[in-house]
């Protein structure tokens, strides 16, 4: 399993290039003066599209890239011709190459400044500044999160903050996305980033002749990691309530992968600028669209994990703003938050991905044509 992992974007892209070239139609999406083009591969020629993307958050791409390489080596080599007549499988490799290479979750906005979380950057009307999504509750936490690093005092302060604001929506609002503070956590940006434009260009091409779309993004960070026993959680996040038709669709597909639904999303998505919600809005009126994020857990302590993650992210921003670079301890902590160095985690993460792929392939083989009536 270690052969599927990489240590940098160049190595990851080389492995993907080699494996993808042998399995399907390898293509590249390029942008002017952009150092990190996005490779993707199309396997099959069916009108129903199945897309697996990775690396929306750069630092997570090491897992996502490895999981895509595993798919190419283990599943793509034996896909039946009959299945490929109904489906086109597309793997979009490491959307945020800059973040992967620099071990950052976000991408740097070199034009306007700030660290942009790409998964808060999709489907937002940046032209109309007055209509940008509002998240005033985030402002309550901003100064604390970006305060001077202190392992004990800051950790305890954030822990107390979480306790005070767990029920009033402020703690949850931190990660929902915000468009005011360029160096704040989960900043959605001031314009569509180049990576955003390239990603949507790829999807637009894929969807030209599509009759349906299943799109799953590969992520890490949410969920648990039992370091002692080498056990990790895997969740498929669906941005709809439990009884929504699209949630039920994924319930029918997956029995060994836990489905996490969002009961607060009755009137619309709770996560601002999310790629999966953007895809539904962009294509869902024409064809059935089913989108989700596959999350591998990295937190050893269920309560403390999100506290440490937010502290590490805030410390990194403090370092950047004060000194122009992130110090080595913060860098290490930030990396471990999203991409643990423990080999047991890395092996277990790929085993979880294998199960998810196997369930999806089994479902598609049984049901080669999606029911158009399910929306």
C-alpha positions in Angstrom: 0.0 0.0 0.0 2.9 2.3 0.6 3.7 2.4 -3.1 0.5 4.3 -3.8 1.4 7.2 -1.4 3.7 10.0 -2.4 5.8 12.7 -0.7 5.1 15.6 -3.0 2.9 16.7 -5.9 5.4 15.9 -8.6 5.8 12.3 -7.4 2.0 11.9 -6.9 1.4 13.2 -10.4 4.0 10.9 -12.0 2.4 7.9 -10.3 -1.0 8.9 -11.4 0.2 9.7 -15.0 1.7 6.2 -15.3 -1.3 4.3 -13.9 -3.9 6.4 -15.6 -2.2 6.2 -19.0 -2.5 2.4 -18.9 -6.2 2.4 -18.0 -7.9 5.2 -20.0 -7.9 8.5 -21.7 -5.5 10.7 -19.7 -6.1 14.5 -20.1 -4.8 17.7 -18.6 -6.6 20.9 -17.6 -4.1 23.8 -17.8 -4.3 27.5 -16.9 -2.1 30.4 -18.0 1.0 30.7 -15.9 -0.2 28.0 -13.4 2.4 25.7 -12.1 0.0 22.9 -11.0 -2.2 21.7 -13.9 -4.8 19.1 -13.1 -4.6 15.7 -14.7 -7.7 13.5 -15.1 -8.5 10.2 -16.7 -11.7 9.0 -18.4 -12.4 5.2 -18.4 -15.3 4.0 -20.5 -17.7 5.9 -22.7 -21.1 5.5 -21.0 -23.5 8.4 -20.5 -23.7 8.0 -16.8 -20.7 9.6 -15.1 -18.9 8.5 -12.0 -16.3 11.0 -10.8 -13.8 10.6 -8.0 -11.9 13.8 -7.2 -9.0 14.3 -4.8 -7.0 17.1 -3.2 -9.5 19.9 -3.0 -7.7 20.5 0.3 -4.0 20.1 -0.7 -2.7 18.5 2.4 -5.3 15.7 2.1 -4.3 14.9 -1.4 -1.6 12.5 -0.2 -4.4 10.1 0.8 -6.7 11.0 -2.0 -3.9 10.6 -4.6 -3.0 7.2 -3.1 -6.6 6.1 -3.1 -7.0 7.0 -6.8 -3.8 5.1 -7.7 -5.2 2.1 -5.8 -8.4 2.3 -7.8 -6.5 2.4 -11.1 -4.3 -0.6 -10.1 -7.0 -2.8 -8.5 -10.5 -1.8 -10.0 -9.9 -0.1 -13.3 -8.0 -3.0 -14.7 -11.0 -5.4 -14.5 -14.0 -3.2 -15.3 -16.4 -5.2 -17.5 -17.1 -3.9 -21.0 -20.8 -3.9 -20.4 -20.4 -1.6 -17.4 -18.2 0.7 -19.4 -20.9 1.0 -22.0 -23.2 2.4 -19.4 -20.7 4.4 -17.3 -17.7 6.7 -17.7 -15.4 6.7 -14.7 -13.4 9.9 -14.2 -10.6 10.4 -11.7 -9.7 14.1 -11.2 -6.3 14.1 -9.5 -5.3 16.7 -6.8 -7.3 19.8 -7.5 -5.1 21.9 -5.2 -1.6 21.0 -6.3 -0.1 24.1 -4.7 -1.5 23.1 -1.3 -0.3 19.5 -1.7 3.2 20.6 -2.6 3.3 23.1 0.3 1.5 20.9 2.8 -1.3 23.4 3.1 -5.0 22.7 3.3 -5.7 25.9 1.4 -4.3 27.7 -1.7 -2.6 31.0 -1.5 -4.4 33.9 -3.2 -1.3 35.7 -4.7 -3.5 38.4 -6.3 -5.7 39.6 -3.5 -4.0 38.0 -0.5 -5.2 35.4 2.0 -5.5 31.6 2.3 -8.5 30.3 0.4 -10.2 27.1 1.3 -11.3 25.8 -2.1 -14.2 23.9 -0.6 -15.7 27.3 0.3 -14.9 28.8 -3.1 -17.3 27.0 -5.4 -20.7 28.2 -6.7 -20.4 31.7 -5.0 -21.5 34.9 -6.8 -18.4 36.9 -6.2 -19.5 39.6 -8.7 -22.2 40.7 -6.4 -20.3 41.6 -3.2 -23.4 42.6 -1.3 -24.8 39.2 -1.9 -21.8 37.2 -0.6 -22.8 34.5 2.0 -22.8 35.9 5.5 -21.5 34.1 8.6 -21.4 36.7 11.4 -21.1 34.1 14.1 -17.6 33.3 12.8 -16.4 36.8 13.8 -17.0 35.9 17.4 -14.2 33.3 17.3 -11.8 35.0 14.8 -9.5 36.9 17.2 -9.1 33.9 19.5 -8.3 31.5 16.7 -5.6 33.8 15.3 -4.2 34.8 18.7 -0.5 34.2 19.6 0.3 30.5 19.8 0.5 28.9 23.2 0.1 25.2 23.5 -1.5 25.2 26.9 -3.3 28.5 27.3 -4.6 28.7 23.8 -5.8 25.1 23.8 -7.7 25.7 27.1 -9.1 29.0 25.8 -10.5 27.3 22.7 -11.8 24.4 24.7 -13.6 26.8 27.0 -14.9 28.7 23.9 -16.2 25.4 22.4 -18.0 24.6 25.7 -19.7 28.1 25.8 -20.7 28.1 22.1 -21.5 24.5 21.3 -25.3 25.0 21.5 -25.6 28.5 20.0 -24.2 27.7 16.6 -21.0 29.7 17.0 -18.6 26.7 17.2 -20.2 25.1 14.2 -20.1 28.4 12.3 -16.3 28.4 12.4 -16.0 25.7 9.7 -19.0 26.7 7.6 -17.1 29.3 5.6 -16.6 33.1 5.7 -15.8 35.8 3.2 -14.6 38.7 5.4 -11.2 37.7 6.8 -8.6 36.7 4.2 -6.4 35.0 6.7 -9.3 33.7 8.8 -10.1 30.0 9.0 -12.2 28.5 6.2 -11.9 31.7 4.1 -13.9 31.3 0.9 -12.0 33.9 -1.1 -12.8 37.1 -3.0 -13.1 35.5 -6.5 -13.1 32.1 -8.1 -9.6 30.7 -7.7 -7.8 29.3 -10.7 -8.2 25.8 -9.3 -11.9 26.4 -9.1 -12.1 27.4 -12.7 -10.1 24.4 -13.9 -12.2 22.0 -11.9 -15.5 23.3 -13.3 -14.0 23.3 -16.8 -13.3 19.6 -16.3 -16.8 18.9 -14.9 -18.4 20.9 -17.7 -16.6 18.7 -20.3 -17.6 15.5 -18.5 -21.3 16.6 -18.3 -21.8 17.5 -21.9 -23.5 14.2 -22.8 -24.3 13.1 -19.3 -27.5 11.3 -18.3 -26.5 11.2 -14.6 -23.6 12.1 -12.3 -22.3 10.4 -9.1 -19.4 12.5 -7.8 -17.4 11.7 -4.6 -14.6 13.8 -3.2 -11.8 12.1 -1.2 -11.0 13.9 2.1 -9.4 13.5 5.5 -9.8 15.2 8.8 -13.3 14.5 10.1 -13.7 11.4 12.2 -11.5 9.3 14.5 -8.2 7.5 14.5 -7.4 4.8 17.1 -3.6 5.0 17.0 -3.1 2.0 19.3 -5.1 -0.4 17.2 -4.6 1.3 13.8 -8.3 1.8 13.2 -9.7 4.8 11.3 -13.3 5.9 10.7 -14.7 6.4 7.2 -17.9 8.5 6.6 -19.7 9.5 3.5 -21.0 13.0 4.0 -24.2 13.9 2.2 -25.4 17.5 2.5 -29.1 16.6 2.8 -31.4 15.5 5.6 -31.8 11.8 6.5 -35.0 11.3 4.6 -34.0 13.2 1.5 -34.1 11.1 -1.7 -30.4 11.6 -2.4 -29.5 10.5 1.1 -31.5 7.4 0.6 -29.8 6.8 -2.7 -26.4 6.6 -1.0 -28.0 4.4 1.8 -28.9 2.0 -1.0 -25.4 2.0 -2.4 -23.3 1.7 0.7 -23.9 -0.7 3.6 -20.4 -0.9 5.1 -19.6 2.8 4.7 -21.2 5.0 7.3 -23.6 7.7 5.8 -23.6 11.0 7.6 -26.5 13.3 6.6 -27.1 16.9 7.4 -30.5 17.5 9.0 -29.9 21.3 9.1 -29.8 21.4 5.3 -33.6 21.5 4.9 -33.6 25.0 3.3 -30.2 24.7 1.6 -26.6 23.7 2.2 -25.0 24.7 5.6 -21.5 24.6 4.2 -20.8 27.7 2.1 -19.1 27.4 -1.3 -19.0 23.6 -1.2 -18.1 21.7 -4.4 -20.7 19.0 -3.9 -23.5 21.6 -3.6 -22.1 23.5 -6.5 -22.3 20.4 -8.7 -25.9 19.8 -7.7 -26.9 23.4 -8.5 -25.0 23.5 -11.7 -26.2 20.2 -13.3 -29.1 18.9 -11.1 -31.9 20.5 -13.1 -31.0 18.6 -16.3 -29.9 15.2 -15.0 -29.9 13.2 -11.7 -26.9 14.3 -9.6 -25.6 12.5 -6.5 -22.7 14.1 -4.7 -20.9 13.3 -1.4 -17.6 13.6 0.3 -15.7 10.5 1.6 -14.0 11.4 4.9 -11.2 9.5 6.6 -10.8 10.2 10.3 -7.6 11.6 11.7 -8.6 12.7 15.2 -7.4 10.6 18.1 -9.6 12.3 20.6 -13.2 12.9 19.5 -13.6 16.2 21.4 -10.1 17.6 21.3 -9.4 16.8 17.6 -11.4 19.8 16.2 -10.0 22.0 18.9 -6.4 21.1 17.9 -7.2 21.4 14.2 -8.6 24.9 14.7 -5.7 25.9 17.0 -3.1 24.6 14.5 -4.8 26.4 11.6 -4.9 29.6 13.6 -1.3 29.3 14.7 -0.2 28.9 11.1 -1.9 32.1 10.1 -0.5 33.9 13.1 3.0 32.8 12.0 2.4 33.9 8.4 1.1 37.3 9.4 3.8 38.0 12.0 6.9 36.3 10.5 6.0 35.5 6.9 6.4 31.8 7.4 5.1 28.9 9.5 7.5 27.6 12.2 8.5 24.0 12.2 6.5 22.9 15.2 3.3 24.4 13.9 4.0 22.9 10.5 4.3 19.5 12.0 1.2 19.8 14.0 -0.8 21.1 11.1 0.4 18.2 8.9 -0.5 15.6 11.5 -4.0 17.1 11.8 -4.9 16.2 8.3 -2.3 13.6 7.1 -0.9 11.5 10.0 2.5 10.0 9.5 1.5 6.8 11.3 1.8 4.0 8.7 -1.1 2.1 10.4 -3.3 5.1 9.6 -2.2 5.2 6.0 -2.8 1.5 5.5 -6.1 1.6 7.3 -7.2 4.6 5.3 -6.7 2.8 2.0 -8.5 -0.3 3.3 -11.5 2.0 4.0 -11.3 3.4 0.5 -11.1 -0.1 -1.0 -14.4 -1.0 0.8 -16.1 2.1 -0.5 -14.9 1.5 -4.0 -16.0 -2.2 -3.8 -19.5 -1.3 -2.6 -19.9 1.3 -5.4 -18.7 -1.1 -8.1 -21.0 -3.8 -6.8 -24.0 -1.5 -6.9 -23.2 -0.2 -10.4 -22.7 -3.8 -11.7 -26.2 -4.8 -10.4 -27.9 -1.6 -11.6 -26.2 -0.4 -14.7 -28.7 2.3 -15.5 -29.7 4.9 -12.9 -33.4 5.7 -12.5 -33.9 9.1 -13.9 -36.9 9.7 -11.7 -34.8 9.9 -8.5 -33.8 13.5 -8.1 
